[in-house]
Structure formats: structure tokens, C-alpha cells
């Protein structure tokens, strides 16, 4: 664990007149600034990314028929809503940011929690952010390269600009970051509403030939059809993101259940109706062949205004990158607070009250992965690990009912729901082991590599010289960013 340093930017700021003395007496901490509306946009903005615009073929290629295709989208939404409902109980019972990490820490101890943090830190979060930022770059350039893919170097450069701009915003102001999330979530919802309304007009004109025999050509192999369910669930990832920032959420007992219920309802309805709208104009065969279904849909119906669709996709991905950065910084912040990451990541900028070191760290990792040619392979290795972690987190609902039977629970779910979700998670973990044993094995090896890291860098007592070096580096970074550890507070 890092050595505590004596440097106090707060006292320096007070003595220099840069910070009012009254502000210092209030304590340095991340303040609850996230409103109900912000909470809804965090969830909706994180769930609805580029996937629904680009190509829903991942579900269709495994289901065969449009009827089963739409049913899987609906069932995946219901399943995700069950998980979100279970997280509502966890988030209000354990009001600590970090979501999965915090719940696993409380249930199964620091080692298992560290493994979750390890995977999120070294691969999942920065890789995902870099990939989504690259999608932003592709669709910003799409109007300039209508007949061919844009240059890879240009895509990566724009992705880097996207990440750097959002790192700056998240370092400067929590309010700015949530405002960006609000604006770009509204933009992507507007795009989907335009598509849905267009689909309704198409249906009124009699363009429903792709829906007339909904279950024709349905995939009869259960294992293959199950892969469609797996693909659909990936499109709903992000439903747990609000729990990562629960400490900054205003009136969580009142607002968390509302935010989850509203967000999941919006996301499921939007997804199902958007896919129906696509089918009024684009055939199943064209969906399977097209790299960007929404763009094809717009080209056929919007004429000279079709260029707007790539812009909407880019705006959607920009908002998603912001949501990933905003929540990931809090995950690293909480991990450092528990001694699982460098102490500097626990610190908060004294005047801006943002987790600046954690934001910069996340941005730095994303830029590193942006330079990698194997970024997509890395994220593929982690699919089963992600479902394992979320499944274990939902299972803690059952575990805590036994461990803490009398703990206050503002929301108490029926145990049938976490049982259903946990059983489904077993399927989601086993399926990739059968379908892609090599990738699963590599993912498991990366996960287990965190065990020696934990004992070497967290448990093992460091020599005095190493502690001194770490303390000097931490002090220098504190002075550079003018950051201090948050005021400690007792858990509710």
C-alpha cells in the first residue's frame, strides 16, 4: 500500500486565497450532484451505443427468423431489467460507488474483488472505451468516405481527440460531464425516435412484407439460437453503470429505483421498435450483409439528408465514451480507496472536486490501447469474465440475505429474481467455454494473473526505500494536480 504524504494543497490554497476557508471546512469529497435525469441518461446513454445503429445482425444470424429475432431482443431486455432490479437492492444497501467491485468485496473479500478490478482496469474498461472511440472516428469520417472505409490512422487520431476532449471535461467539472451525457443521450434517442416514426409510416404504407411470416426459417438448433441471446445481451450492457457512481447520486433511495425503471423501459422499447422499423425497409438478408443497417435505412428513405445518420451514430458513440469514462474513473477511485490501486487515484482536485487522477489514468490507458492492433482480440477474451463477474454480483443478493438478514434494505427484491438471473449467468459463462474454448482459456489466464499481482503489490509489505519512492512520486503528483485524499466518512 502507498505511503501517506504530508503535502496539503488545501492549506496552500487557503493561505493563498484561492479557496474560501468555509469550503475547506466542508471537507474534500465527491459531492452528490447527479440528479434523477442525469441518472437516467447515464444508464440509457451507456446501454444505447453504436450497436443498434450499425448492425443488429449478431442476433439475427443465430435466430434465423424475424419473429425469434424480435423475441430475443425483448427477452434480453427483460433479463437485463431483472439484473438492474437486483442491483437496485444492492446499491441502496451498500451505498458505495464501484458497483460489482464493492458488492463482491463485501461478500467474498478483497482478493475476489481485486480480480474483478484487475480485469476491468487492464483490459475491459480502457479497451471498450478505445473501441467505441474508434467507432466515433469511423462515423465522423463516413460522410467524407461514402464508398470506402476511412483511413485507419485518421480514425485512430479522431478517436484520440474524442478521448482527450472527454478527459478534459471530466477533469474540470462533474456538472459538465453529466451535461454532456444528457445532451448526447437525447441526441441518440432522437435518432432512434426518427427511425421508429419512419418505420410506423412505412407500416402504414403497407411495407410489412418482412414481418408477414415472422417465424419462417427459425433456427431449430437450441445451442445456435442461444448464441443469439448471448449477442443480444451485449447490446444491453451498461444497465449497471449508475451503481458505479451511487455516492454522487442525489437521494438514491428515492431516485435509484425510478432511474432504473425508466431507463430499462426506454431502452427495451427503443431497441424492439427500432428493429421493427429496420425490417420495414431492409430485408433480413440485407441486415446480415450490411455493415451499417441504420445508414442503409437512411440512404433508402431520407434522400439527401441520409448523411445525418452517420452523424447521429457518431454522437451516440461520443456519449457512450463519456459514460464509460465517467463511471470507470469512479471504479478506479474506489479501488484505490480500498488500497487495491495507487493512492494517488483516491485523490480529488481541491477546487474542481473531481477525481482528476483517476480520470487521467483511465484516459491514458485508453490511449495506449488505441495504439494496439489487437484491441478487438483482447476484448473478445473477456466476454465470459464479464458475465461471471455480473452473475456473481447478482448472486450476492442471495448471499447477503443469509449473511446480513437484518440489514436495512430500502428495496427488497423477491429472491426468485436473483435466482433466475444467477442461473442465466451460469449459462452465459458456460456457453463461451464450449463455443470458444481457446479465447475463454486466455481470458481465464488473464484473470488468474491478478492473483500474484495482488499478493506482490497489495498484501506484501514493501521495503522502506520503496515506500519512500512511492511517497515522493505521490507527493509530486499531488502538487502537480493540486489533489488531496477525500474526507473519510462512515458507511451508512
Secondary structure, DSSP 4 states (H G I P E B T S, - for coil): -PPP----HHHHHHHTTSS-HHHHHT-------B-HHHHHHHHHHHHS-SHHHH-THHHHHHH-SHHHHHHHHHHHHHHHHHHHHHHHHHHHHS--TTTHHHHHHHHH-HHHHHHHHHHIIIIIHHHHHHHHHHHHHHHHHGGG-TTSPPPHHHHHHHHHHHHHHHHHHHHH-HHHHHHHHHHHHHHHHHHHHHHHHHHHHHHHTT--GGGTTTTTT----HHHHHHHHHHHHHHTTTTTGGGGGGGGBTTHHHHHHHHHHHHHHHHHHHHHHHHHHHHTTS-HHHHHH-S-HHHHHHHHHSGGGTHHHHHHHHHHHHHHHHHHHHHHHHHHHHHHHTTSS-GGGGEEETTT-S-HHHHHHHHHHHHHHHT-TTHHHHHHHTHHHHHHHHHHHHHHHHHHHHHTTTS--SS---HHHHHHHHHHHHHHHHHHHHH-HHHHHHHHHHHHHHHHHHIIIIISPPPHHHHHHHHHHHHHHHHHHTEEEPPP----
